[in-house]
Amino acid sequence: MRLVLVPGFTQTAAAWDSVRAHLPAELDAVAVDLPTGLDFVQTAGAIGDRNGRALYAGYSMGGRLCLRLALDRPDLVRGLVVLSASPGIANEAERVARRAADENLARDIERDGVDAFLERWLRQPLFATLPPDAAGVDSRRTGNTVATLTHALRALGPGAQEPLWERLDALQPPFVPAAGVLDEKYVDIAFEMAERVGPHVHPVLIGGAGHAVHLENPEAVASLLRRVAHDLTS
């Protein structure tokens, strides 16, 4: 079975290396870099066009993109695992505020450059539980430019995307929303997504991890992916 792994904001395909190390060879796990220069819907579609029918797993921004792909192209998505991701911001005023905040971040990058931005980004409380040696700072630096980071903020951020909450009941199983147990906000979102989709969906909480679950507990994430793949093929 093919498994497509989609990274989050500032990350590259290398962010999935630790998870892939715990996956069996018979699971054709491919980590991808995001296509550039497209809007949110186009980016989600391009991921599917390039990788075909598969089990998809995405982290944070990658999870939002995979969710959009699953809703737009269910023929390509055999199953979906979203890690630390949401269907977007439902409230219009909050979306406007988030777009403004992301625009400010984009201008900071244009003024200060990639390295300074990454240092500030990883100092957020959101990543307080992420060990520095697991953050993959080098791959983030080499895999990003001012242009790619600012485009992601302006075109792919949660303030820029259409919220998908009202479409969740159209998702085809299996769908697994997952979050680190230490990331209370996204634990709540995982449970809310599961409730919206239906009684057959059960959130998975990853022990000993905060927001960056695939970096903080890659073995547990790999175990989840193995289980979903097994259920699809058994």
Disulfide bonds with the S-S distance in Angstrom:
none
